[in-house]
Amino acid sequence: MKPPTLLWFRQDLRLSDQAALLAAAGEGPVVPVYVLDDETAKHRAMGGASRWWLHHSLASLDVALRAKGSRLILRRGRCDEELAKLAEEVGTRRVHALHHYEPWWRNAERAVGRGLELGLHDGNFLAPPGSVLNGSGNPYRIFTPFWRSLQERMPPPQPHPALHEIPAPPYWPGSDDLADWRLLPSKPDWATGFAEEWTPGEAGAVERLDDFAEIAARYGDRRDLPSEEATSRLSPHLHFGEISPARVWHRIAGKGGSAGKFLAELGWRDYAQGVILQFPDYGARNGVERFDAIEWRSGREAKADLGAWQQGRTGYPIVDAGMRQLWASGWMHNRVRMIVASFLVKHLLIDWREGERWFWDTLVDADYASNSVNWQWSAGTGVDANQWGRVMAPLVQSEKFDAAGYIRRWVPELAALPDSAIHDPEAAGRRPADYPPKIIGHREGRERALAAIRAR
Protein backbone atom coordinates (compact mmCIF):
# COMPACT_ATOMS: atom_id res chain seq x y z
CA MET A 1 0.00 0.00 0.00
CA LYS A 2 1.20 3.51 -0.78
CA PRO A 3 2.16 5.66 2.22
CA PRO A 4 -0.63 8.01 3.25
CA THR A 5 -0.76 11.70 2.41
CA LEU A 6 -1.64 14.39 4.97
CA LEU A 7 -4.57 16.67 4.13
CA TRP A 8 -3.99 19.89 6.07
CA PHE A 9 -7.26 21.70 6.83
CA ARG A 10 -7.35 25.34 7.89
CA GLN A 11 -10.03 27.79 6.72
CA ASP A 12 -11.30 25.29 4.13
CA LEU A 13 -13.46 22.98 6.22
CA ARG A 14 -15.40 21.24 3.45
CA LEU A 15 -15.32 18.11 1.31
CA SER A 16 -16.98 19.47 -1.87
CA ASP A 17 -14.94 21.49 -4.34
CA GLN A 18 -11.87 20.77 -2.23
CA ALA A 19 -8.83 20.67 -4.56
CA ALA A 20 -6.42 19.61 -1.81
CA LEU A 21 -8.59 16.61 -0.93
CA LEU A 22 -8.83 15.56 -4.57
CA ALA A 23 -5.05 15.76 -4.96
CA ALA A 24 -4.39 13.85 -1.75
CA ALA A 25 -6.92 11.11 -2.55
CA GLY A 26 -5.40 10.75 -6.00
CA GLU A 27 -2.14 9.67 -4.40
CA GLY A 28 -3.57 7.01 -2.07
CA PRO A 29 -4.66 6.89 1.58
CA VAL A 30 -5.45 10.24 3.22
CA VAL A 31 -4.97 11.41 6.80
CA PRO A 32 -7.04 14.60 7.30
CA VAL A 33 -5.64 16.85 10.02
CA TYR A 34 -6.49 20.16 11.64
CA VAL A 35 -3.83 21.86 13.78
CA LEU A 36 -4.92 24.52 16.26
CA ASP A 37 -1.94 26.86 15.95
CA ASP A 38 -2.17 29.93 18.16
CA GLU A 39 1.62 30.28 18.31
CA THR A 40 2.20 31.11 14.65
CA ALA A 41 -0.76 33.51 14.57
CA LYS A 42 0.41 35.21 17.80
CA HIS A 43 -1.81 38.29 18.41
CA ARG A 44 -3.97 37.20 15.47
CA ALA A 45 -5.07 33.98 17.09
CA MET A 46 -8.80 33.50 16.62
CA GLY A 47 -11.14 35.50 18.81
CA GLY A 48 -13.81 34.06 21.05
CA ALA A 49 -16.70 34.07 18.56
CA SER A 50 -14.58 32.42 15.87
CA ARG A 51 -13.55 29.70 18.31
CA TRP A 52 -17.19 28.92 19.00
CA TRP A 53 -17.73 28.51 15.27
CA LEU A 54 -14.55 26.47 14.81
CA HIS A 55 -15.61 23.94 17.47
CA HIS A 56 -18.89 23.20 15.75
CA SER A 57 -17.42 23.29 12.25
CA LEU A 58 -14.72 20.76 13.16
CA ALA A 59 -17.31 18.50 14.76
CA SER A 60 -19.40 18.69 11.59
CA LEU A 61 -16.37 18.00 9.38
CA ASP A 62 -15.45 14.91 11.38
CA VAL A 63 -18.98 13.53 10.99
CA ALA A 64 -18.83 14.13 7.23
CA LEU A 65 -15.42 12.47 6.96
CA ARG A 66 -16.54 9.40 8.92
CA ALA A 67 -19.48 8.99 6.54
CA LYS A 68 -16.89 8.55 3.80
CA GLY A 69 -14.67 6.09 5.67
CA SER A 70 -12.27 8.67 7.06
CA ARG A 71 -11.90 10.83 10.16
CA LEU A 72 -10.36 14.10 11.34
CA ILE A 73 -7.12 14.07 13.34
CA LEU A 74 -6.73 16.99 15.76
CA ARG A 75 -3.39 18.33 16.97
CA ARG A 76 -2.42 21.50 18.81
CA GLY A 77 0.81 23.47 18.48
CA ARG A 78 2.91 24.97 15.71
CA CYS A 79 1.74 23.71 12.33
CA ASP A 80 5.19 22.86 11.04
CA GLU A 81 6.12 20.94 14.17
CA GLU A 82 2.84 19.07 14.54
CA LEU A 83 2.61 18.14 10.86
CA ALA A 84 6.21 16.91 10.94
CA LYS A 85 5.42 14.71 13.96
CA LEU A 86 2.28 13.35 12.34
CA ALA A 87 4.08 12.69 9.06
CA GLU A 88 6.70 10.65 10.88
CA GLU A 89 4.03 8.69 12.74
CA VAL A 90 2.27 7.61 9.55
CA GLY A 91 5.41 7.30 7.40
CA THR A 92 4.97 10.06 4.84
CA ARG A 93 6.49 13.31 3.65
CA ARG A 94 3.55 14.46 1.52
CA VAL A 95 1.08 17.18 2.54
CA HIS A 96 -1.70 18.79 0.51
CA ALA A 97 -3.50 22.01 1.47
CA LEU A 98 -5.29 25.02 0.02
CA HIS A 99 -3.42 28.32 -0.31
CA HIS A 100 -4.04 30.85 2.45
CA TYR A 101 -2.91 34.47 2.25
CA GLU A 102 -2.98 35.85 5.80
CA PRO A 103 0.64 36.70 6.74
CA TRP A 104 0.83 34.09 9.51
CA TRP A 105 -0.51 31.36 7.22
CA ARG A 106 2.05 32.26 4.58
CA ASN A 107 4.74 31.98 7.26
CA ALA A 108 3.34 28.61 8.30
CA GLU A 109 3.33 27.35 4.69
CA ARG A 110 6.98 28.29 4.29
CA ALA A 111 7.86 26.55 7.55
CA VAL A 112 5.95 23.37 6.63
CA GLY A 113 7.49 23.37 3.15
CA ARG A 114 11.00 23.40 4.57
CA GLY A 115 10.51 20.04 6.22
CA LEU A 116 7.85 18.29 4.12
CA GLU A 117 6.71 18.08 0.51
CA LEU A 118 3.85 20.58 0.55
CA GLY A 119 1.45 20.78 -2.38
CA LEU A 120 -0.66 23.96 -2.35
CA HIS A 121 -3.85 24.40 -4.36
CA ASP A 122 -6.30 27.20 -5.16
CA GLY A 123 -9.94 27.07 -4.18
CA ASN A 124 -10.86 29.62 -1.50
CA PHE A 125 -11.34 32.55 -3.90
CA LEU A 126 -12.85 33.31 -7.27
CA ALA A 127 -9.34 33.86 -8.65
CA PRO A 128 -5.99 33.31 -6.89
CA PRO A 129 -5.08 36.49 -4.97
CA GLY A 130 -2.32 38.36 -6.75
CA SER A 131 -3.30 36.96 -10.15
CA VAL A 132 -5.63 39.79 -11.25
CA LEU A 133 -3.27 42.47 -12.55
CA ASN A 134 -3.60 45.85 -14.24
CA GLY A 135 -2.16 46.80 -17.62
CA SER A 136 1.24 47.42 -16.04
CA GLY A 137 1.33 43.95 -14.55
CA ASN A 138 0.76 45.19 -10.99
CA PRO A 139 -1.96 44.20 -8.51
CA TYR A 140 -4.87 46.58 -8.09
CA ARG A 141 -5.30 48.85 -5.08
CA ILE A 142 -8.72 50.23 -6.08
CA PHE A 143 -11.76 47.95 -6.11
CA THR A 144 -13.67 49.24 -9.15
CA PRO A 145 -10.99 48.48 -11.78
CA PHE A 146 -10.16 45.26 -9.93
CA TRP A 147 -13.78 44.15 -10.19
CA ARG A 148 -13.96 44.99 -13.88
CA SER A 149 -10.84 42.90 -14.50
CA LEU A 150 -12.01 40.02 -12.31
CA GLN A 151 -15.33 39.82 -14.16
CA GLU A 152 -13.46 39.20 -17.40
CA ARG A 153 -12.24 35.93 -15.84
CA MET A 154 -15.63 34.82 -14.64
CA PRO A 155 -17.36 32.48 -14.26
CA PRO A 156 -15.00 30.45 -12.10
CA PRO A 157 -14.50 26.75 -12.93
CA GLN A 158 -17.43 24.49 -12.14
CA PRO A 159 -17.13 23.17 -8.57
CA HIS A 160 -16.09 19.54 -8.08
CA PRO A 161 -18.51 17.29 -6.18
CA ALA A 162 -17.39 15.52 -3.03
CA LEU A 163 -15.78 12.10 -3.30
CA HIS A 164 -18.01 9.12 -2.55
CA GLU A 165 -15.26 7.59 -0.43
CA ILE A 166 -11.94 8.80 0.96
CA PRO A 167 -9.18 6.17 1.06
CA ALA A 168 -8.14 5.44 4.63
CA PRO A 169 -4.67 4.58 5.98
CA PRO A 170 -3.97 1.11 7.42
CA TYR A 171 -4.13 2.57 10.94
CA TRP A 172 -5.14 5.90 12.44
CA PRO A 173 -2.73 8.04 14.47
CA GLY A 174 -3.76 9.50 17.81
CA SER A 175 -5.91 12.63 17.96
CA ASP A 176 -6.72 15.27 20.52
CA ASP A 177 -10.24 15.36 21.89
CA LEU A 178 -12.05 18.44 20.55
CA ALA A 179 -13.65 19.16 23.92
CA ASP A 180 -10.19 19.39 25.51
CA TRP A 181 -9.42 22.43 23.38
CA ARG A 182 -12.10 24.38 25.28
CA LEU A 183 -13.11 26.47 22.29
CA LEU A 184 -16.60 26.97 23.67
CA PRO A 185 -17.16 29.75 26.22
CA SER A 186 -18.10 28.94 29.78
CA LYS A 187 -18.43 30.80 33.08
CA PRO A 188 -20.19 32.68 31.57
CA ASP A 189 -21.43 31.16 28.33
CA TRP A 190 -21.90 34.38 26.35
CA ALA A 191 -22.68 32.46 23.13
CA THR A 192 -26.07 31.06 24.15
CA GLY A 193 -27.78 32.93 21.29
CA PHE A 194 -25.36 31.79 18.59
CA ALA A 195 -26.96 28.40 18.04
CA GLU A 196 -30.30 30.08 17.33
CA GLU A 197 -28.71 31.98 14.44
CA TRP A 198 -26.16 29.58 12.98
CA THR A 199 -25.49 26.01 11.87
CA PRO A 200 -21.71 25.79 11.34
CA GLY A 201 -20.41 23.23 8.86
CA GLU A 202 -20.73 22.41 5.18
CA ALA A 203 -24.34 21.21 5.42
CA GLY A 204 -25.32 24.45 7.16
CA ALA A 205 -23.54 26.44 4.45
CA VAL A 206 -25.40 24.65 1.67
CA GLU A 207 -28.72 25.18 3.43
CA ARG A 208 -27.94 28.88 3.87
CA LEU A 209 -27.03 29.18 0.18
CA ASP A 210 -30.25 27.45 -0.87
CA ASP A 211 -32.29 29.84 1.26
CA PHE A 212 -30.52 32.88 -0.13
CA ALA A 213 -30.93 31.70 -3.72
CA GLU A 214 -34.69 32.14 -3.30
CA ILE A 215 -34.33 35.88 -2.62
CA ALA A 216 -31.05 36.71 -4.41
CA ALA A 217 -32.79 38.51 -7.29
CA ARG A 218 -33.87 41.22 -4.82
CA TYR A 219 -30.50 41.51 -3.08
CA GLY A 220 -29.43 44.86 -4.52
CA ASP A 221 -32.79 46.41 -3.67
CA ARG A 222 -33.13 45.10 -0.11
CA ARG A 223 -29.61 44.50 1.23
CA ASP A 224 -29.40 47.86 3.04
CA LEU A 225 -32.56 47.27 5.09
CA PRO A 226 -31.50 45.78 8.44
CA SER A 227 -35.08 44.99 9.46
CA GLU A 228 -35.40 42.52 6.58
CA GLU A 229 -33.77 39.12 6.01
CA ALA A 230 -32.36 40.13 2.63
CA THR A 231 -28.63 39.35 2.93
CA SER A 232 -26.99 35.97 2.42
CA ARG A 233 -25.41 35.48 5.87
CA LEU A 234 -22.84 33.33 4.10
CA SER A 235 -19.85 35.30 5.41
CA PRO A 236 -18.85 32.94 8.26
CA HIS A 237 -19.32 29.89 6.03
CA LEU A 238 -17.10 31.48 3.38
CA HIS A 239 -14.51 32.55 5.93
CA PHE A 240 -14.17 29.03 7.33
CA GLY A 241 -14.24 27.60 3.82
CA GLU A 242 -17.31 25.46 4.45
CA ILE A 243 -18.45 26.35 0.95
CA SER A 244 -16.39 27.52 -2.01
CA PRO A 245 -17.01 30.91 -3.65
CA ALA A 246 -17.17 29.10 -7.00
CA ARG A 247 -20.13 27.08 -5.76
CA VAL A 248 -21.82 30.24 -4.50
CA TRP A 249 -21.19 32.06 -7.79
CA HIS A 250 -22.68 29.31 -9.95
CA ARG A 251 -25.72 29.04 -7.67
CA ILE A 252 -26.50 32.77 -7.73
CA ALA A 253 -25.24 34.06 -11.08
CA GLY A 254 -28.36 33.10 -13.04
CA LYS A 255 -30.90 34.50 -10.58
CA GLY A 256 -31.33 37.78 -12.42
CA GLY A 257 -32.72 40.94 -10.88
CA SER A 258 -30.10 42.64 -8.73
CA ALA A 259 -28.21 39.44 -7.82
CA GLY A 260 -25.19 40.94 -9.58
CA LYS A 261 -24.73 43.21 -6.57
CA PHE A 262 -24.12 40.13 -4.46
CA LEU A 263 -21.57 38.79 -6.94
CA ALA A 264 -19.73 42.08 -6.55
CA GLU A 265 -19.59 41.41 -2.80
CA LEU A 266 -17.90 38.09 -3.57
CA GLY A 267 -15.50 40.13 -5.69
CA TRP A 268 -14.85 42.48 -2.76
CA ARG A 269 -13.80 39.46 -0.73
CA ASP A 270 -11.20 38.62 -3.41
CA TYR A 271 -10.13 42.27 -3.55
CA ALA A 272 -9.53 42.36 0.22
CA GLN A 273 -7.25 39.32 -0.01
CA GLY A 274 -5.27 41.11 -2.71
CA VAL A 275 -4.84 44.11 -0.41
CA ILE A 276 -3.36 42.10 2.46
CA LEU A 277 -1.12 40.28 0.01
CA GLN A 278 0.34 43.68 -0.90
CA PHE A 279 0.20 45.08 2.65
CA PRO A 280 0.48 42.22 5.18
CA ASP A 281 0.24 44.62 8.14
CA TYR A 282 -2.96 46.28 6.88
CA GLY A 283 -4.78 45.37 10.08
CA ALA A 284 -2.35 47.46 12.13
CA ARG A 285 -1.13 50.25 9.84
CA ASN A 286 -2.94 53.01 7.98
CA GLY A 287 -3.07 52.36 4.26
CA VAL A 288 -2.29 56.06 3.64
CA GLU A 289 0.58 57.45 5.70
CA ARG A 290 -0.75 60.99 6.06
CA PHE A 291 -3.39 59.68 8.47
CA ASP A 292 -0.65 58.63 10.89
CA ALA A 293 -0.67 62.22 12.15
CA ILE A 294 -4.28 62.11 13.38
CA GLU A 295 -4.47 62.56 17.14
CA TRP A 296 -6.95 59.93 18.27
CA ARG A 297 -8.63 60.45 21.60
CA SER A 298 -7.20 58.49 24.50
CA GLY A 299 -7.43 58.49 28.28
CA ARG A 300 -10.25 57.79 30.71
CA GLU A 301 -13.05 59.58 28.85
CA ALA A 302 -12.20 57.93 25.52
CA LYS A 303 -12.00 54.54 27.23
CA ALA A 304 -15.47 55.08 28.71
CA ASP A 305 -16.82 56.05 25.29
CA LEU A 306 -15.27 52.95 23.74
CA GLY A 307 -16.94 50.82 26.41
CA ALA A 308 -20.32 52.46 25.74
CA TRP A 309 -19.91 51.74 22.02
CA GLN A 310 -18.98 48.11 22.69
CA GLN A 311 -21.97 47.62 24.99
CA GLY A 312 -24.50 49.36 22.73
CA ARG A 313 -25.10 52.26 25.12
CA THR A 314 -24.33 55.31 22.95
CA GLY A 315 -27.82 56.82 22.83
CA TYR A 316 -27.98 56.30 19.06
CA PRO A 317 -30.51 53.47 18.57
CA ILE A 318 -29.17 52.19 15.23
CA VAL A 319 -25.63 52.05 16.61
CA ASP A 320 -26.74 50.37 19.82
CA ALA A 321 -28.88 47.83 17.95
CA GLY A 322 -25.92 46.85 15.79
CA MET A 323 -23.53 46.43 18.70
CA ARG A 324 -26.05 44.38 20.67
CA GLN A 325 -26.77 42.19 17.65
CA LEU A 326 -23.02 41.59 17.38
CA TRP A 327 -22.70 40.52 21.00
CA ALA A 328 -25.80 38.33 20.96
CA SER A 329 -25.31 36.61 17.60
CA GLY A 330 -21.67 37.07 16.56
CA TRP A 331 -22.74 38.93 13.42
CA MET A 332 -23.98 42.34 12.31
CA HIS A 333 -25.88 43.55 9.25
CA ASN A 334 -23.49 45.04 6.68
CA ARG A 335 -25.11 48.49 6.43
CA VAL A 336 -25.08 48.73 10.22
CA ARG A 337 -21.40 47.70 10.30
CA MET A 338 -20.59 50.80 8.27
CA ILE A 339 -22.69 52.99 10.56
CA VAL A 340 -21.14 51.74 13.81
CA ALA A 341 -17.62 51.91 12.36
CA SER A 342 -18.09 55.48 11.16
CA PHE A 343 -19.55 56.42 14.55
CA LEU A 344 -16.55 55.07 16.47
CA VAL A 345 -13.99 56.71 14.21
CA LYS A 346 -15.66 60.01 13.34
CA HIS A 347 -18.12 60.80 16.15
CA LEU A 348 -15.95 59.44 18.97
CA LEU A 349 -12.56 60.04 17.29
CA ILE A 350 -11.31 56.67 18.50
CA ASP A 351 -8.66 54.81 16.51
CA TRP A 352 -10.19 52.43 13.96
CA ARG A 353 -7.85 49.70 15.23
CA GLU A 354 -9.82 49.58 18.49
CA GLY A 355 -12.93 48.72 16.50
CA GLU A 356 -11.12 46.23 14.30
CA ARG A 357 -9.83 44.41 17.38
CA TRP A 358 -13.32 44.31 18.91
CA PHE A 359 -14.78 42.88 15.72
CA TRP A 360 -11.92 40.37 15.55
CA ASP A 361 -12.98 38.95 18.91
CA THR A 362 -16.76 39.16 18.55
CA LEU A 363 -17.52 38.29 14.88
CA VAL A 364 -18.07 34.69 13.82
CA ASP A 365 -16.92 35.82 10.36
CA ALA A 366 -13.82 37.65 11.65
CA ASP A 367 -11.67 37.60 8.52
CA TYR A 368 -8.32 39.41 8.59
CA ALA A 369 -8.56 40.77 5.04
CA SER A 370 -12.23 41.76 5.03
CA ASN A 371 -12.16 43.14 8.58
CA SER A 372 -9.04 45.25 7.96
CA VAL A 373 -10.10 46.53 4.54
CA ASN A 374 -13.64 47.35 5.68
CA TRP A 375 -12.49 49.22 8.78
CA GLN A 376 -9.98 51.25 6.79
CA TRP A 377 -12.65 51.99 4.19
CA SER A 378 -14.99 53.31 6.89
CA ALA A 379 -12.20 55.23 8.63
CA GLY A 380 -11.01 56.83 5.39
CA THR A 381 -7.43 55.72 6.03
CA GLY A 382 -7.21 52.93 3.43
CA VAL A 383 -5.78 52.70 -0.07
CA ASP A 384 -9.39 52.61 -1.34
CA ALA A 385 -11.61 54.29 1.21
CA ASN A 386 -14.50 56.59 1.99
CA GLN A 387 -13.35 60.21 2.30
CA TRP A 388 -12.60 61.29 5.86
CA GLY A 389 -14.96 64.24 5.52
CA ARG A 390 -17.92 61.97 4.72
CA VAL A 391 -19.31 61.41 8.20
CA MET A 392 -22.29 59.07 8.29
CA ALA A 393 -25.29 60.54 10.09
CA PRO A 394 -26.62 57.56 12.08
CA LEU A 395 -30.01 59.10 12.76
CA VAL A 396 -30.57 59.84 9.07
CA GLN A 397 -29.28 56.41 8.08
CA SER A 398 -31.62 54.73 10.56
CA GLU A 399 -34.73 56.40 9.14
CA LYS A 400 -33.60 56.18 5.50
CA PHE A 401 -33.11 52.42 5.69
CA ASP A 402 -36.24 51.77 7.75
CA ALA A 403 -34.44 50.30 10.77
CA ALA A 404 -37.37 50.57 13.22
CA GLY A 405 -38.04 46.83 13.35
CA TYR A 406 -34.34 46.11 13.71
CA ILE A 407 -34.07 48.52 16.65
CA ARG A 408 -37.11 47.02 18.35
CA ARG A 409 -35.55 43.55 18.21
CA TRP A 410 -32.14 44.46 19.58
CA VAL A 411 -32.92 47.45 21.85
CA PRO A 412 -36.00 46.19 23.70
CA GLU A 413 -36.25 49.26 25.96
CA LEU A 414 -37.28 51.19 22.82
CA ALA A 415 -39.69 48.57 21.47
CA ALA A 416 -42.83 50.46 22.47
CA LEU A 417 -41.88 53.65 20.62
CA PRO A 418 -43.58 54.51 17.31
CA ASP A 419 -41.58 54.80 14.11
CA SER A 420 -41.70 58.59 14.39
CA ALA A 421 -39.70 58.50 17.64
CA ILE A 422 -37.66 55.32 17.63
CA HIS A 423 -34.80 56.57 15.46
CA ASP A 424 -34.10 59.53 17.78
CA PRO A 425 -36.11 59.16 20.99
CA GLU A 426 -34.18 61.95 22.71
CA ALA A 427 -35.11 64.58 20.12
CA ALA A 428 -38.70 63.33 20.14
CA GLY A 429 -38.92 63.72 23.91
CA ARG A 430 -39.61 59.97 24.24
CA ARG A 431 -36.34 58.62 25.65
CA PRO A 432 -37.09 55.94 28.29
CA ALA A 433 -35.36 56.31 31.64
CA ASP A 434 -33.42 53.08 31.11
CA TYR A 435 -31.99 54.18 27.76
CA PRO A 436 -28.92 56.47 27.79
CA PRO A 437 -28.82 59.99 26.34
CA LYS A 438 -26.63 60.60 23.30
CA ILE A 439 -22.97 60.19 24.14
CA ILE A 440 -22.20 63.11 21.81
CA GLY A 441 -24.25 65.25 19.43
CA HIS A 442 -24.00 64.51 15.72
CA ARG A 443 -22.89 68.02 14.79
CA GLU A 444 -20.38 68.15 17.64
CA GLY A 445 -18.88 64.80 16.65
CA ARG A 446 -18.69 65.75 12.97
CA GLU A 447 -16.97 69.07 13.69
CA ARG A 448 -14.44 67.36 15.97
CA ALA A 449 -13.61 64.83 13.24
CA LEU A 450 -13.15 67.57 10.63
CA ALA A 451 -10.98 69.56 13.02
CA ALA A 452 -8.79 66.50 13.63
CA ILE A 453 -8.05 66.10 9.92
CA ARG A 454 -7.34 69.83 9.52
CA ALA A 455 -4.90 69.73 12.44
CA ARG A 456 -2.76 66.89 11.18
Secondary structure, 3 states (H helix, E strand, C coil): CCCCEEEEECCCCCCCCCHHHHHHHCCCCEEEEEEECHHHHHHHCCCHHHHHHHHHHHHHHHHHHHCCCCCCEEEECCHHHHHHHHHHHHCCCEEEEECCCCHHHHHHHHHHHHHCEEEEECCCCCCCCCCCECCCCCECCCHHHHHHHHHCCCCCCCCCCCCCCCCCCCCCCCCCCHHHHCCCCCCCCCCCCHHHHCCCCHHHHHHHHHHHHCCHHHHHHHCCCCCCCCCCCCHHHHHCCCCCHHHHHHHHHHHCCCHHHHHHHHHHHHHHHHHHHHCCCCCCCCCCHHHHHCCCCCCHHHHHHHHHHHHCCCCCHHHHHHHHHHHHHCCCCHHHHHHHHHHHHHHCCCCHHHHHHHHHHHCCCCCHHHHHHHHHHHHCCCCCCCCCCCCCCHHHHHHHCCCHHHHHHHCHHHCCCCHHHHCCCCCCCCCCCCCCCCCCCHHHHHHHHHHHHHHC
